[in-house]
């Protein structure tokens, strides 16, 4: 478990590092706090990877159900 004191100590910038010089896109685009305002599952930039994993998961579960679970249920009935 991380205590508040440890968390504050862990995020202190390294010596010689200027935290205002961060050029990360989310930092500049969203007020400098380093966080995006978009909920990650609703971020249009992640839709292709989400759809890919949806298709993979659906196919895996479909095959698992059709080959393993449903035949057992059918034999029981």
PyMOL Python script that loads the backbone (N, CA, C, O; Angstrom):
from pymol import cmd

cmd.read_pdbstr("""\
ATOM      1  N   UNK A   1       0.845  -1.176   0.000  1.00  0.00           N
ATOM      2  CA  UNK A   1       0.000   0.000   0.000  1.00  0.00           C
ATOM      3  C   UNK A   1       0.892   1.242   0.000  1.00  0.00           C
ATOM      4  O   UNK A   1       1.920   1.271   0.676  1.00  0.00           O
ATOM      5  N   UNK A   2       0.503   2.247  -0.746  1.00  0.00           N
ATOM      6  CA  UNK A   2       1.290   3.465  -0.848  1.00  0.00           C
ATOM      7  C   UNK A   2       0.686   4.508   0.081  1.00  0.00           C
ATOM      8  O   UNK A   2      -0.498   4.833  -0.014  1.00  0.00           O
ATOM      9  N   UNK A   3       1.507   5.021   0.970  1.00  0.00           N
ATOM     10  CA  UNK A   3       1.031   6.061   1.868  1.00  0.00           C
ATOM     11  C   UNK A   3       1.122   7.412   1.179  1.00  0.00           C
ATOM     12  O   UNK A   3       1.809   7.547   0.167  1.00  0.00           O
ATOM     13  N   UNK A   4       0.445   8.398   1.707  1.00  0.00           N
ATOM     14  CA  UNK A   4       0.433   9.728   1.111  1.00  0.00           C
ATOM     15  C   UNK A   4       1.843  10.311   1.078  1.00  0.00           C
ATOM     16  O   UNK A   4       2.230  10.925   0.084  1.00  0.00           O
ATOM     17  N   UNK A   5       2.614  10.131   2.147  1.00  0.00           N
ATOM     18  CA  UNK A   5       3.968  10.669   2.186  1.00  0.00           C
ATOM     19  C   UNK A   5       4.840  10.015   1.120  1.00  0.00           C
ATOM     20  O   UNK A   5       5.621  10.697   0.457  1.00  0.00           O
ATOM     21  N   UNK A   6       4.714   8.713   0.951  1.00  0.00           N
ATOM     22  CA  UNK A   6       5.501   8.012  -0.060  1.00  0.00           C
ATOM     23  C   UNK A   6       5.084   8.452  -1.456  1.00  0.00           C
ATOM     24  O   UNK A   6       5.935   8.630  -2.327  1.00  0.00           O
ATOM     25  N   UNK A   7       3.801   8.628  -1.677  1.00  0.00           N
ATOM     26  CA  UNK A   7       3.315   9.045  -2.987  1.00  0.00           C
ATOM     27  C   UNK A   7       3.834  10.435  -3.336  1.00  0.00           C
ATOM     28  O   UNK A   7       4.216  10.679  -4.481  1.00  0.00           O
ATOM     29  N   UNK A   8       3.854  11.345  -2.371  1.00  0.00           N
ATOM     30  CA  UNK A   8       4.369  12.685  -2.633  1.00  0.00           C
ATOM     31  C   UNK A   8       5.860  12.638  -2.911  1.00  0.00           C
ATOM     32  O   UNK A   8       6.360  13.358  -3.775  1.00  0.00           O
ATOM     33  N   UNK A   9       6.567  11.794  -2.183  1.00  0.00           N
ATOM     34  CA  UNK A   9       8.008  11.660  -2.381  1.00  0.00           C
ATOM     35  C   UNK A   9       8.326  11.047  -3.732  1.00  0.00           C
ATOM     36  O   UNK A   9       9.313  11.419  -4.366  1.00  0.00           O
ATOM     37  N   UNK A  10       7.505  10.117  -4.178  1.00  0.00           N
ATOM     38  CA  UNK A  10       7.760   9.399  -5.415  1.00  0.00           C
ATOM     39  C   UNK A  10       7.545  10.270  -6.648  1.00  0.00           C
ATOM     40  O   UNK A  10       8.164  10.018  -7.682  1.00  0.00           O
ATOM     41  N   UNK A  11       6.688  11.284  -6.572  1.00  0.00           N
ATOM     42  CA  UNK A  11       6.390  12.091  -7.750  1.00  0.00           C
ATOM     43  C   UNK A  11       7.186  13.383  -7.812  1.00  0.00           C
ATOM     44  O   UNK A  11       6.957  14.200  -8.704  1.00  0.00           O
ATOM     45  N   UNK A  12       8.116  13.587  -6.887  1.00  0.00           N
ATOM     46  CA  UNK A  12       8.918  14.795  -6.967  1.00  0.00           C
ATOM     47  C   UNK A  12       9.826  14.708  -8.177  1.00  0.00           C
ATOM     48  O   UNK A  12      10.402  13.652  -8.436  1.00  0.00           O
ATOM     49  N   UNK A  13       9.968  15.789  -8.924  1.00  0.00           N
ATOM     50  CA  UNK A  13      10.789  15.739 -10.134  1.00  0.00           C
ATOM     51  C   UNK A  13      12.267  15.575  -9.809  1.00  0.00           C
ATOM     52  O   UNK A  13      12.738  15.975  -8.744  1.00  0.00           O
ATOM     53  N   UNK A  14      12.981  14.982 -10.748  1.00  0.00           N
ATOM     54  CA  UNK A  14      14.415  14.787 -10.581  1.00  0.00           C
ATOM     55  C   UNK A  14      15.122  16.131 -10.646  1.00  0.00           C
ATOM     56  O   UNK A  14      14.606  17.091 -11.217  1.00  0.00           O
ATOM     57  N   UNK A  15      16.308  16.187 -10.055  1.00  0.00           N
ATOM     58  CA  UNK A  15      17.066  17.428 -10.086  1.00  0.00           C
ATOM     59  C   UNK A  15      17.417  17.793 -11.519  1.00  0.00           C
ATOM     60  O   UNK A  15      17.793  16.932 -12.314  1.00  0.00           O
ATOM     61  N   UNK A  16      17.293  19.069 -11.842  1.00  0.00           N
ATOM     62  CA  UNK A  16      17.619  19.529 -13.178  1.00  0.00           C
ATOM     63  C   UNK A  16      16.490  19.340 -14.179  1.00  0.00           C
ATOM     64  O   UNK A  16      16.612  19.778 -15.324  1.00  0.00           O
ATOM     65  N   UNK A  17      15.396  18.701 -13.781  1.00  0.00           N
ATOM     66  CA  UNK A  17      14.270  18.484 -14.685  1.00  0.00           C
ATOM     67  C   UNK A  17      13.264  19.604 -14.497  1.00  0.00           C
ATOM     68  O   UNK A  17      12.832  19.888 -13.380  1.00  0.00           O
ATOM     69  N   UNK A  18      12.899  20.234 -15.596  1.00  0.00           N
ATOM     70  CA  UNK A  18      11.918  21.306 -15.562  1.00  0.00           C
ATOM     71  C   UNK A  18      10.544  20.721 -15.868  1.00  0.00           C
ATOM     72  O   UNK A  18      10.284  20.386 -17.024  1.00  0.00           O
ATOM     73  N   UNK A  19       9.642  20.581 -14.876  1.00  0.00           N
ATOM     74  CA  UNK A  19       8.339  19.965 -15.126  1.00  0.00           C
ATOM     75  C   UNK A  19       7.473  20.775 -16.083  1.00  0.00           C
ATOM     76  O   UNK A  19       6.541  20.227 -16.672  1.00  0.00           O
ATOM     77  N   UNK A  20       7.756  22.065 -16.253  1.00  0.00           N
ATOM     78  CA  UNK A  20       6.963  22.866 -17.180  1.00  0.00           C
ATOM     79  C   UNK A  20       7.408  22.671 -18.619  1.00  0.00           C
ATOM     80  O   UNK A  20       6.732  23.131 -19.539  1.00  0.00           O
ATOM     81  N   UNK A  21       8.542  21.991 -18.834  1.00  0.00           N
ATOM     82  CA  UNK A  21       9.046  21.782 -20.191  1.00  0.00           C
ATOM     83  C   UNK A  21       8.536  20.483 -20.797  1.00  0.00           C
ATOM     84  O   UNK A  21       9.028  20.057 -21.842  1.00  0.00           O
ATOM     85  N   UNK A  22       7.568  19.852 -20.168  1.00  0.00           N
ATOM     86  CA  UNK A  22       7.025  18.598 -20.683  1.00  0.00           C
ATOM     87  C   UNK A  22       6.284  18.876 -21.983  1.00  0.00           C
ATOM     88  O   UNK A  22       5.442  19.772 -22.042  1.00  0.00           O
ATOM     89  N   UNK A  23       6.597  18.111 -23.023  1.00  0.00           N
ATOM     90  CA  UNK A  23       5.984  18.352 -24.336  1.00  0.00           C
ATOM     91  C   UNK A  23       4.970  17.296 -24.703  1.00  0.00           C
ATOM     92  O   UNK A  23       4.614  17.172 -25.875  1.00  0.00           O
ATOM     93  N   UNK A  24       4.501  16.544 -23.758  1.00  0.00           N
ATOM     94  CA  UNK A  24       3.525  15.488 -24.041  1.00  0.00           C
ATOM     95  C   UNK A  24       2.230  16.124 -24.518  1.00  0.00           C
ATOM     96  O   UNK A  24       1.802  17.146 -23.982  1.00  0.00           O
ATOM     97  N   UNK A  25       1.612  15.531 -25.511  1.00  0.00           N
ATOM     98  CA  UNK A  25       0.430  16.111 -26.161  1.00  0.00           C
ATOM     99  C   UNK A  25      -0.730  16.299 -25.194  1.00  0.00           C
ATOM    100  O   UNK A  25      -1.422  17.316 -25.252  1.00  0.00           O
ATOM    101  N   UNK A  26      -0.954  15.325 -24.298  1.00  0.00           N
ATOM    102  CA  UNK A  26      -2.089  15.470 -23.382  1.00  0.00           C
ATOM    103  C   UNK A  26      -1.847  16.597 -22.396  1.00  0.00           C
ATOM    104  O   UNK A  26      -2.794  17.248 -21.954  1.00  0.00           O
ATOM    105  N   UNK A  27      -0.584  16.837 -22.045  1.00  0.00           N
ATOM    106  CA  UNK A  27      -0.281  17.906 -21.111  1.00  0.00           C
ATOM    107  C   UNK A  27      -0.588  19.259 -21.737  1.00  0.00           C
ATOM    108  O   UNK A  27      -1.185  20.126 -21.098  1.00  0.00           O
ATOM    109  N   UNK A  28      -0.183  19.435 -22.973  1.00  0.00           N
ATOM    110  CA  UNK A  28      -0.408  20.717 -23.630  1.00  0.00           C
ATOM    111  C   UNK A  28      -1.872  20.927 -23.970  1.00  0.00           C
ATOM    112  O   UNK A  28      -2.383  22.040 -23.852  1.00  0.00           O
ATOM    113  N   UNK A  29      -2.541  19.883 -24.385  1.00  0.00           N
ATOM    114  CA  UNK A  29      -3.909  20.021 -24.871  1.00  0.00           C
ATOM    115  C   UNK A  29      -4.933  20.150 -23.754  1.00  0.00           C
ATOM    116  O   UNK A  29      -6.048  20.616 -23.989  1.00  0.00           O
ATOM    117  N   UNK A  30      -4.573  19.744 -22.549  1.00  0.00           N
ATOM    118  CA  UNK A  30      -5.587  19.687 -21.497  1.00  0.00           C
ATOM    119  C   UNK A  30      -5.169  20.430 -20.233  1.00  0.00           C
ATOM    120  O   UNK A  30      -5.345  19.923 -19.125  1.00  0.00           O
ATOM    121  N   UNK A  31      -4.637  21.587 -20.393  1.00  0.00           N
ATOM    122  CA  UNK A  31      -4.412  22.446 -19.254  1.00  0.00           C
ATOM    123  C   UNK A  31      -3.166  22.155 -18.447  1.00  0.00           C
ATOM    124  O   UNK A  31      -3.008  22.736 -17.374  1.00  0.00           O
ATOM    125  N   UNK A  32      -2.280  21.299 -18.892  1.00  0.00           N
ATOM    126  CA  UNK A  32      -1.028  21.087 -18.211  1.00  0.00           C
ATOM    127  C   UNK A  32      -1.075  20.136 -17.038  1.00  0.00           C
ATOM    128  O   UNK A  32      -0.083  20.027 -16.316  1.00  0.00           O
ATOM    129  N   UNK A  33      -2.181  19.438 -16.807  1.00  0.00           N
ATOM    130  CA  UNK A  33      -2.234  18.528 -15.670  1.00  0.00           C
ATOM    131  C   UNK A  33      -1.777  17.116 -16.027  1.00  0.00           C
ATOM    132  O   UNK A  33      -1.651  16.273 -15.139  1.00  0.00           O
ATOM    133  N   UNK A  34      -1.525  16.841 -17.306  1.00  0.00           N
ATOM    134  CA  UNK A  34      -1.034  15.540 -17.725  1.00  0.00           C
ATOM    135  C   UNK A  34      -2.112  14.492 -17.896  1.00  0.00           C
ATOM    136  O   UNK A  34      -1.806  13.336 -18.191  1.00  0.00           O
ATOM    137  N   UNK A  35      -3.367  14.870 -17.717  1.00  0.00           N
ATOM    138  CA  UNK A  35      -4.452  13.912 -17.848  1.00  0.00           C
ATOM    139  C   UNK A  35      -5.378  14.333 -18.980  1.00  0.00           C
ATOM    140  O   UNK A  35      -5.631  15.517 -19.202  1.00  0.00           O
ATOM    141  N   UNK A  36      -5.871  13.330 -19.681  1.00  0.00           N
ATOM    142  CA  UNK A  36      -6.804  13.593 -20.764  1.00  0.00           C
ATOM    143  C   UNK A  36      -8.212  13.734 -20.186  1.00  0.00           C
ATOM    144  O   UNK A  36      -8.536  13.123 -19.167  1.00  0.00           O
ATOM    145  N   UNK A  37      -9.044  14.541 -20.843  1.00  0.00           N
ATOM    146  CA  UNK A  37     -10.423  14.718 -20.390  1.00  0.00           C
ATOM    147  C   UNK A  37     -11.337  13.625 -20.926  1.00  0.00           C
ATOM    148  O   UNK A  37     -12.505  13.561 -20.542  1.00  0.00           O
ATOM    149  N   UNK A  38     -10.831  12.763 -21.803  1.00  0.00           N
ATOM    150  CA  UNK A  38     -11.639  11.737 -22.445  1.00  0.00           C
ATOM    151  C   UNK A  38     -11.502  10.427 -21.678  1.00  0.00           C
ATOM    152  O   UNK A  38     -10.392   9.991 -21.373  1.00  0.00           O
ATOM    153  N   UNK A  39     -12.637   9.804 -21.368  1.00  0.00           N
ATOM    154  CA  UNK A  39     -12.642   8.491 -20.742  1.00  0.00           C
ATOM    155  C   UNK A  39     -12.051   7.503 -21.745  1.00  0.00           C
ATOM    156  O   UNK A  39     -12.561   7.411 -22.862  1.00  0.00           O
ATOM    157  N   UNK A  40     -10.992   6.758 -21.395  1.00  0.00           N
ATOM    158  CA  UNK A  40     -10.262   5.943 -22.373  1.00  0.00           C
ATOM    159  C   UNK A  40     -11.123   5.039 -23.266  1.00  0.00           C
ATOM    160  O   UNK A  40     -10.848   4.972 -24.464  1.00  0.00           O
ATOM    161  N   UNK A  41     -12.144   4.341 -22.758  1.00  0.00           N
ATOM    162  CA  UNK A  41     -12.934   3.525 -23.678  1.00  0.00           C
ATOM    163  C   UNK A  41     -13.721   4.337 -24.710  1.00  0.00           C
ATOM    164  O   UNK A  41     -14.128   3.793 -25.736  1.00  0.00           O
ATOM    165  N   UNK A  42     -13.939   5.620 -24.454  1.00  0.00           N
ATOM    166  CA  UNK A  42     -14.675   6.463 -25.390  1.00  0.00           C
ATOM    167  C   UNK A  42     -13.753   7.322 -26.247  1.00  0.00           C
ATOM    168  O   UNK A  42     -14.231   8.154 -27.019  1.00  0.00           O
ATOM    169  N   UNK A  43     -12.457   7.139 -26.127  1.00  0.00           N
ATOM    170  CA  UNK A  43     -11.494   7.907 -26.903  1.00  0.00           C
ATOM    171  C   UNK A  43     -11.454   7.360 -28.326  1.00  0.00           C
ATOM    172  O   UNK A  43     -11.084   6.201 -28.517  1.00  0.00           O
ATOM    173  N   UNK A  44     -11.820   8.149 -29.326  1.00  0.00           N
ATOM    174  CA  UNK A  44     -11.839   7.646 -30.712  1.00  0.00           C
ATOM    175  C   UNK A  44     -10.489   7.126 -31.204  1.00  0.00           C
ATOM    176  O   UNK A  44     -10.448   6.335 -32.146  1.00  0.00           O
ATOM    177  N   UNK A  45      -9.402   7.546 -30.597  1.00  0.00           N
ATOM    178  CA  UNK A  45      -8.086   7.087 -31.012  1.00  0.00           C
ATOM    179  C   UNK A  45      -7.866   5.615 -30.670  1.00  0.00           C
ATOM    180  O   UNK A  45      -7.013   4.962 -31.272  1.00  0.00           O
ATOM    181  N   UNK A  46      -8.626   5.088 -29.708  1.00  0.00           N
ATOM    182  CA  UNK A  46      -8.435   3.694 -29.292  1.00  0.00           C
ATOM    183  C   UNK A  46      -9.489   2.753 -29.873  1.00  0.00           C
ATOM    184  O   UNK A  46      -9.477   1.561 -29.562  1.00  0.00           O
ATOM    185  N   UNK A  47     -10.401   3.256 -30.707  1.00  0.00           N
ATOM    186  CA  UNK A  47     -11.461   2.405 -31.253  1.00  0.00           C
ATOM    187  C   UNK A  47     -10.941   1.214 -32.050  1.00  0.00           C
ATOM    188  O   UNK A  47     -11.441   0.106 -31.854  1.00  0.00           O
ATOM    189  N   UNK A  48      -9.957   1.386 -32.945  1.00  0.00           N
ATOM    190  CA  UNK A  48      -9.503   0.215 -33.724  1.00  0.00           C
ATOM    191  C   UNK A  48      -8.981  -0.923 -32.850  1.00  0.00           C
ATOM    192  O   UNK A  48      -9.310  -2.083 -33.097  1.00  0.00           O
ATOM    193  N   UNK A  49      -8.181  -0.616 -31.841  1.00  0.00           N
ATOM    194  CA  UNK A  49      -7.662  -1.678 -30.977  1.00  0.00           C
ATOM    195  C   UNK A  49      -8.773  -2.288 -30.129  1.00  0.00           C
ATOM    196  O   UNK A  49      -8.758  -3.488 -29.856  1.00  0.00           O
ATOM    197  N   UNK A  50      -9.738  -1.466 -29.711  1.00  0.00           N
ATOM    198  CA  UNK A  50     -10.863  -2.007 -28.949  1.00  0.00           C
ATOM    199  C   UNK A  50     -11.685  -2.970 -29.800  1.00  0.00           C
ATOM    200  O   UNK A  50     -12.097  -4.027 -29.323  1.00  0.00           O
ATOM    201  N   UNK A  51     -11.922  -2.606 -31.056  1.00  0.00           N
ATOM    202  CA  UNK A  51     -12.695  -3.486 -31.944  1.00  0.00           C
ATOM    203  C   UNK A  51     -11.937  -4.777 -32.240  1.00  0.00           C
ATOM    204  O   UNK A  51     -12.546  -5.842 -32.334  1.00  0.00           O
ATOM    205  N   UNK A  52     -10.633  -4.692 -32.386  1.00  0.00           N
ATOM    206  CA  UNK A  52      -9.825  -5.892 -32.604  1.00  0.00           C
ATOM    207  C   UNK A  52      -9.942  -6.847 -31.418  1.00  0.00           C
ATOM    208  O   UNK A  52     -10.187  -8.039 -31.602  1.00  0.00           O
ATOM    209  N   UNK A  53      -9.768  -6.327 -30.201  1.00  0.00           N
ATOM    210  CA  UNK A  53      -9.854  -7.193 -29.022  1.00  0.00           C
ATOM    211  C   UNK A  53     -11.282  -7.688 -28.782  1.00  0.00           C
ATOM    212  O   UNK A  53     -11.468  -8.779 -28.242  1.00  0.00           O
ATOM    213  N   UNK A  54     -12.283  -6.912 -29.169  1.00  0.00           N
ATOM    214  CA  UNK A  54     -13.662  -7.374 -29.083  1.00  0.00           C
ATOM    215  C   UNK A  54     -13.863  -8.583 -29.991  1.00  0.00           C
ATOM    216  O   UNK A  54     -14.457  -9.578 -29.577  1.00  0.00           O
ATOM    217  N   UNK A  55     -13.372  -8.503 -31.224  1.00  0.00           N
ATOM    218  CA  UNK A  55     -13.512  -9.611 -32.178  1.00  0.00           C
ATOM    219  C   UNK A  55     -12.760 -10.851 -31.699  1.00  0.00           C
ATOM    220  O   UNK A  55     -13.274 -11.965 -31.792  1.00  0.00           O
ATOM    221  N   UNK A  56     -11.544 -10.658 -31.187  1.00  0.00           N
ATOM    222  CA  UNK A  56     -10.760 -11.796 -30.686  1.00  0.00           C
ATOM    223  C   UNK A  56     -11.454 -12.447 -29.500  1.00  0.00           C
ATOM    224  O   UNK A  56     -11.559 -13.672 -29.437  1.00  0.00           O
ATOM    225  N   UNK A  57     -11.924 -11.643 -28.566  1.00  0.00           N
ATOM    226  CA  UNK A  57     -12.599 -12.176 -27.378  1.00  0.00           C
ATOM    227  C   UNK A  57     -13.897 -12.878 -27.736  1.00  0.00           C
ATOM    228  O   UNK A  57     -14.195 -13.949 -27.207  1.00  0.00           O
ATOM    229  N   UNK A  58     -14.671 -12.279 -28.633  1.00  0.00           N
ATOM    230  CA  UNK A  58     -15.933 -12.883 -29.042  1.00  0.00           C
ATOM    231  C   UNK A  58     -15.690 -14.224 -29.716  1.00  0.00           C
ATOM    232  O   UNK A  58     -16.375 -15.202 -29.419  1.00  0.00           O
ATOM    233  N   UNK A  59     -14.721 -14.275 -30.619  1.00  0.00           N
ATOM    234  CA  UNK A  59     -14.417 -15.518 -31.324  1.00  0.00           C
ATOM    235  C   UNK A  59     -13.944 -16.602 -30.352  1.00  0.00           C
ATOM    236  O   UNK A  59     -14.366 -17.754 -30.449  1.00  0.00           O
ATOM    237  N   UNK A  60     -13.080 -16.234 -29.430  1.00  0.00           N
ATOM    238  CA  UNK A  60     -12.577 -17.206 -28.452  1.00  0.00           C
ATOM    239  C   UNK A  60     -13.708 -17.741 -27.577  1.00  0.00           C
ATOM    240  O   UNK A  60     -13.796 -18.948 -27.356  1.00  0.00           O
ATOM    241  N   UNK A  61     -14.569 -16.865 -27.081  1.00  0.00           N
ATOM    242  CA  UNK A  61     -15.676 -17.312 -26.236  1.00  0.00           C
ATOM    243  C   UNK A  61     -16.694 -18.125 -27.034  1.00  0.00           C
ATOM    244  O   UNK A  61     -17.259 -19.089 -26.516  1.00  0.00           O
ATOM    245  N   UNK A  62     -16.931 -17.744 -28.285  1.00  0.00           N
ATOM    246  CA  UNK A  62     -17.864 -18.488 -29.131  1.00  0.00           C
ATOM    247  C   UNK A  62     -17.363 -19.911 -29.359  1.00  0.00           C
ATOM    248  O   UNK A  62     -18.125 -20.870 -29.238  1.00  0.00           O
ATOM    249  N   UNK A  63     -16.086 -20.041 -29.688  1.00  0.00           N
ATOM    250  CA  UNK A  63     -15.507 -21.367 -29.911  1.00  0.00           C
ATOM    251  C   UNK A  63     -15.519 -22.182 -28.622  1.00  0.00           C
ATOM    252  O   UNK A  63     -15.861 -23.365 -28.638  1.00  0.00           O
ATOM    253  N   UNK A  64     -15.149 -21.562 -27.517  1.00  0.00           N
ATOM    254  CA  UNK A  64     -15.152 -22.251 -26.229  1.00  0.00           C
ATOM    255  C   UNK A  64     -16.550 -22.752 -25.871  1.00  0.00           C
ATOM    256  O   UNK A  64     -16.713 -23.895 -25.444  1.00  0.00           O
ATOM    257  N   UNK A  65     -17.545 -21.903 -26.043  1.00  0.00           N
ATOM    258  CA  UNK A  65     -18.918 -22.300 -25.716  1.00  0.00           C
ATOM    259  C   UNK A  65     -19.412 -23.397 -26.651  1.00  0.00           C
ATOM    260  O   UNK A  65     -20.029 -24.358 -26.194  1.00  0.00           O
ATOM    261  N   UNK A  66     -19.153 -23.273 -27.955  1.00  0.00           N
ATOM    262  CA  UNK A  66     -19.690 -24.243 -28.909  1.00  0.00           C
ATOM    263  C   UNK A  66     -18.992 -25.594 -28.825  1.00  0.00           C
ATOM    264  O   UNK A  66     -19.617 -26.619 -29.100  1.00  0.00           O
ATOM    265  N   UNK A  67     -17.733 -25.625 -28.458  1.00  0.00           N
ATOM    266  CA  UNK A  67     -16.980 -26.884 -28.434  1.00  0.00           C
ATOM    267  C   UNK A  67     -16.953 -27.549 -27.057  1.00  0.00           C
ATOM    268  O   UNK A  67     -16.821 -28.770 -26.970  1.00  0.00           O
ATOM    269  N   UNK A  68     -17.074 -26.771 -25.988  1.00  0.00           N
ATOM    270  CA  UNK A  68     -16.917 -27.339 -24.644  1.00  0.00           C
ATOM    271  C   UNK A  68     -18.210 -27.264 -23.831  1.00  0.00           C
ATOM    272  O   UNK A  68     -18.734 -28.293 -23.406  1.00  0.00           O
ATOM    273  N   UNK A  69     -18.715 -26.080 -23.616  1.00  0.00           N
ATOM    274  CA  UNK A  69     -19.809 -25.899 -22.668  1.00  0.00           C
ATOM    275  C   UNK A  69     -21.154 -26.390 -23.200  1.00  0.00           C
ATOM    276  O   UNK A  69     -21.860 -27.113 -22.498  1.00  0.00           O
ATOM    277  N   UNK A  70     -21.516 -26.017 -24.406  1.00  0.00           N
ATOM    278  CA  UNK A  70     -22.834 -26.396 -24.924  1.00  0.00           C
ATOM    279  C   UNK A  70     -23.001 -27.885 -25.148  1.00  0.00           C
ATOM    280  O   UNK A  70     -24.092 -28.393 -24.888  1.00  0.00           O
ATOM    281  N   UNK A  71     -21.992 -28.632 -25.618  1.00  0.00           N
ATOM    282  CA  UNK A  71     -22.168 -30.076 -25.707  1.00  0.00           C
ATOM    283  C   UNK A  71     -22.405 -30.737 -24.349  1.00  0.00           C
ATOM    284  O   UNK A  71     -23.161 -31.705 -24.261  1.00  0.00           O
ATOM    285  N   UNK A  72     -21.774 -30.232 -23.296  1.00  0.00           N
ATOM    286  CA  UNK A  72     -22.006 -30.785 -21.957  1.00  0.00           C
ATOM    287  C   UNK A  72     -23.427 -30.509 -21.491  1.00  0.00           C
ATOM    288  O   UNK A  72     -24.074 -31.373 -20.899  1.00  0.00           O
ATOM    289  N   UNK A  73     -23.910 -29.295 -21.761  1.00  0.00           N
ATOM    290  CA  UNK A  73     -25.273 -28.948 -21.388  1.00  0.00           C
ATOM    291  C   UNK A  73     -26.258 -29.780 -22.200  1.00  0.00           C
ATOM    292  O   UNK A  73     -27.255 -30.260 -21.662  1.00  0.00           O
ATOM    293  N   UNK A  74     -25.987 -29.954 -23.492  1.00  0.00           N
ATOM    294  CA  UNK A  74     -26.868 -30.737 -24.362  1.00  0.00           C
ATOM    295  C   UNK A  74     -26.932 -32.198 -23.944  1.00  0.00           C
ATOM    296  O   UNK A  74     -28.002 -32.804 -24.003  1.00  0.00           O
ATOM    297  N   UNK A  75     -25.813 -32.777 -23.523  1.00  0.00           N
ATOM    298  CA  UNK A  75     -25.819 -34.176 -23.078  1.00  0.00           C
ATOM    299  C   UNK A  75     -26.557 -34.338 -21.746  1.00  0.00           C
ATOM    300  O   UNK A  75     -27.145 -35.386 -21.477  1.00  0.00           O
ATOM    301  N   UNK A  76     -26.518 -33.302 -20.927  1.00  0.00           N
ATOM    302  CA  UNK A  76     -27.232 -33.353 -19.652  1.00  0.00           C
ATOM    303  C   UNK A  76     -28.741 -33.285 -19.874  1.00  0.00           C
ATOM    304  O   UNK A  76     -29.502 -33.994 -19.216  1.00  0.00           O
ATOM    305  N   UNK A  77     -29.165 -32.442 -20.792  1.00  0.00           N
ATOM    306  CA  UNK A  77     -30.592 -32.282 -21.084  1.00  0.00           C
ATOM    307  C   UNK A  77     -31.081 -33.510 -21.800  1.00  0.00           C
ATOM    308  O   UNK A  77     -32.259 -33.596 -22.145  1.00  0.00           O
TER     309      UNK A  77
END
""", "prot")
cmd.dss("prot")
cmd.show_as("cartoon", "prot")
cmd.util.cbc("prot")
cmd.orient("prot")
